[in-house]
């Protein structure tokens, strides 16, 4: 069963919003330098102390060894840089709008309290997101209207110049219920192997909208001196018409063997 999917009716639909996504992101991130995506950038270095801090936080606060079967309930906001309002993991920066089926606006999320059967909202993150990202919300609402409650996460994703996201798999999709779809928004000019996503030894490039199973081990590289922007949205397999994935044995070592034996291919 493939881990990457290139052709789907929903991919065609969301790809039409590519230009709208770019306009709305740039409009709402005026705190970023004007040349953030147009000029060569200095590589963001990830210090050893930062890496150690991340590991210790996982061990002490998250108790990942106990909760690995449970989805993450809220983003780890302590890693958010409120100077640029982006959630940061090393060379990977995100602007979440929808997370674990809740609308997100900066440090607020939609939540409510129920009184006598009536739910009263305390913060309308949905209205705030819709105000600033109307076309983005329109796209997501249309999908949910046609296919039901099929979206789990939606976020803008920046891979900084010279950045490398280490091999990992998603924490919030452990049952592989969703396919992570990437819409290329701002992709710098590059040579073939300078900018790509590698999934289980295969490489896919941001030349089109595609989806992949983020429970497969994957990594991303940006060897260019420019920042890259995509929009990620997790859509259920059922909505995409993709059958349920069968569990694989020793996935990490399978990927490693494919890389060593050069069995990986360029998918697009």
C-alpha positions in Angstrom: 0.0 0.0 0.0 1.4 3.4 -0.9 2.3 6.1 1.6 2.1 9.0 -0.8 -1.0 9.9 -2.9 -0.7 12.3 -5.9 -4.1 12.3 -7.5 -7.4 12.8 -5.8 -10.6 14.9 -6.5 -10.1 16.7 -3.2 -6.5 17.5 -4.0 -7.7 19.2 -7.1 -10.3 21.2 -5.1 -8.0 22.5 -2.4 -5.2 23.3 -4.9 -7.5 25.9 -6.4 -7.1 27.9 -3.2 -3.3 28.1 -3.5 -3.2 31.8 -4.4 -5.8 32.7 -1.8 -3.8 31.0 0.9 -0.7 32.9 -0.1 -2.5 36.3 -0.1 -4.1 35.7 3.3 -1.0 34.4 5.0 1.2 37.3 3.8 -1.6 39.8 4.8 -1.8 38.4 8.3 1.9 38.0 9.0 3.1 41.6 8.5 5.4 41.0 11.5 7.6 38.9 9.2 10.2 40.8 7.1 9.0 41.8 3.7 11.8 39.8 2.1 11.1 36.7 4.2 10.2 34.6 1.1 11.9 36.6 -1.7 15.5 37.1 -0.5 18.2 34.7 0.6 18.0 34.0 4.3 20.6 33.0 6.9 20.1 29.4 8.0 18.3 29.1 11.4 20.6 27.1 13.6 19.2 24.8 16.2 21.4 24.9 19.3 22.3 21.8 21.3 20.8 23.4 24.4 17.5 23.8 22.5 17.5 20.1 21.6 18.3 19.1 25.2 15.5 21.3 26.4 13.0 19.7 24.1 14.0 16.2 25.2 13.8 17.0 28.9 10.5 18.7 28.5 9.1 15.7 26.8 10.3 13.4 29.6 9.3 15.6 32.5 6.1 17.3 31.4 4.6 15.3 28.5 5.1 11.7 29.9 5.2 10.5 26.3 5.9 6.9 27.4 2.4 6.8 29.1 0.4 8.8 26.5 1.8 7.5 23.2 -1.6 5.9 22.4 -3.5 9.1 23.0 -3.7 12.1 20.5 -2.3 15.4 21.6 -5.1 17.5 23.0 -3.6 21.0 22.5 -0.5 22.4 20.8 2.5 22.9 23.0 2.1 26.6 23.1 5.2 27.1 25.3 7.2 26.8 22.1 5.4 29.6 20.4 7.3 32.7 19.6 4.7 35.5 20.2 6.9 38.0 18.4 6.0 36.3 15.1 3.0 34.3 16.3 4.4 31.1 14.9 4.7 27.8 16.7 8.3 26.7 16.3 10.1 23.3 16.3 13.7 23.9 15.2 13.7 24.8 11.5 9.9 24.1 11.2 7.5 27.0 11.9 3.7 26.6 11.9 0.7 28.9 12.0 -2.1 26.6 13.2 -5.7 27.5 12.4 -7.4 24.2 13.3 -6.0 21.7 15.6 -7.6 18.4 16.8 -10.9 19.6 15.5 -10.7 22.9 17.3 -10.3 26.3 15.7 -7.1 28.1 16.9 -6.3 31.8 16.9 -2.9 32.5 18.4 -3.1 31.3 22.0 -6.9 30.9 22.0 -9.0 27.9 21.0 -12.7 27.4 20.7 -14.1 26.1 23.9 -17.4 26.3 25.7 -19.3 25.5 28.9 -22.6 23.7 29.0 -25.4 25.1 31.2 -28.8 23.4 31.3 -28.1 21.8 27.9 -27.0 25.0 26.2 -23.3 25.5 25.2 -21.9 29.0 25.7 -18.6 29.8 24.0 -15.9 31.6 25.9 -13.7 32.5 22.9 -14.9 32.4 19.3 -11.6 31.4 17.6 -13.6 30.4 14.5 -14.9 34.0 14.0 -11.4 35.4 14.5 -9.9 32.9 12.0 -12.7 33.6 9.5 -12.2 37.3 9.8 -8.5 37.1 8.9 -8.5 34.0 6.7 -11.9 34.1 4.9 -11.0 32.1 1.8 -9.1 29.5 3.9 -12.1 29.0 6.2 -14.3 28.8 3.1 -12.2 26.0 1.7 -12.3 24.0 5.0 -16.0 24.6 5.6 -16.9 23.4 2.1 -15.0 20.2 2.7 -16.7 19.6 6.0 -20.1 20.4 4.5 -19.6 17.9 1.7 -17.8 15.1 3.6 -18.8 15.6 7.2 -16.4 16.0 10.2 -13.4 14.8 8.2 -10.7 17.4 9.0 -8.4 17.1 12.1 -5.8 19.7 11.5 -5.0 22.7 9.3 -1.9 24.8 9.5 0.5 26.9 7.5 4.0 25.4 7.6 7.3 27.1 7.0 10.5 25.1 6.4 13.2 27.7 6.8 16.2 28.2 4.5 18.7 25.4 4.9 16.3 23.7 7.2 16.0 20.0 7.9 13.2 18.3 9.7 14.5 15.1 11.3 13.0 11.7 10.7 9.7 11.4 12.6 6.1 10.4 12.4 3.0 12.3 13.5 1.8 12.2 17.1 -1.8 13.2 16.6 -2.7 10.5 13.9 -1.5 7.3 15.5 -4.3 5.2 14.0 -3.5 6.5 10.5 -7.1 7.7 10.2 -6.1 10.9 8.3 -4.0 11.7 5.3 -1.8 14.8 5.6 -2.3 17.0 2.5 0.3 19.5 1.4 -0.7 22.5 -0.8 2.4 24.3 -2.2 1.9 28.0 -1.4 5.4 29.6 -1.8 8.0 27.3 -3.2 11.4 28.8 -4.1 13.2 27.9 -7.3 15.4 24.9 -6.7 17.2 22.0 -8.2 15.6 18.6 -7.9 17.2 17.4 -4.7 17.4 20.7 -2.9 13.8 20.7 -1.6 11.7 17.7 -1.0 9.7 15.5 1.4 11.0 11.9 1.9 8.5 9.3 3.0 9.7 5.7 3.6 12.6 6.3 1.3 10.6 7.8 -1.6 10.9 11.5 -2.5 8.0 13.8 -3.4 8.3 17.4 -4.5 6.1 20.4 -3.9 5.2 20.8 -7.6 1.5 19.8 -6.9 -0.9 19.2 -4.1 -0.4 15.7 -2.6 -1.2 13.7 0.5 0.8 11.2 2.6 0.4 9.0 5.6 2.3 10.8 8.3 2.5 7.6 10.3 5.1 6.5 7.8 8.6 7.7 8.9 9.4 10.9 6.9 11.7 13.8 6.8 11.8 17.1 4.9 14.8 19.1 3.5 15.2 22.6 2.2 18.8 23.0 1.0 17.9 26.3 -0.7 18.7 29.8 0.9 15.0 30.6 0.7 12.0 29.9 3.1 9.3 27.5 1.9 5.6 27.7 2.7 2.9 25.1 2.4 -0.6 24.7 3.8 -1.2 21.4 5.6 -4.6 19.9 6.1 -5.3 16.5 7.6 -8.3 14.9 5.8 -9.8 11.5 6.7 -9.2 8.5 4.5 -12.9 8.0 4.1 -13.4 11.5 2.6 -10.5 11.0 0.2 -11.7 7.5 -0.8 -8.5 5.9 0.4 -8.8 2.5 2.0 -7.6 1.9 5.6 -4.0 1.2 6.0 -2.8 -2.2 7.2 -0.3 -2.3 10.0 3.3 -2.8 8.9 6.1 -4.4 10.9 9.4 -2.7 11.8 8.6 0.4 9.7 11.7 2.4 10.7 14.1 -0.4 9.6 12.1 -1.0 6.4 12.6 2.6 5.5 16.3 2.5 6.4 16.8 -0.6 4.2 15.1 1.0 1.3 17.4 4.0 1.6 20.6 1.9 1.9 19.6 -0.3 -1.0 18.5 2.7 -3.0 15.0 1.3 -3.5 13.4 4.7 -3.1 12.0 6.5 -6.1 11.0 10.1 -7.1 7.2 10.1 -7.1 6.6 13.2 -9.1 
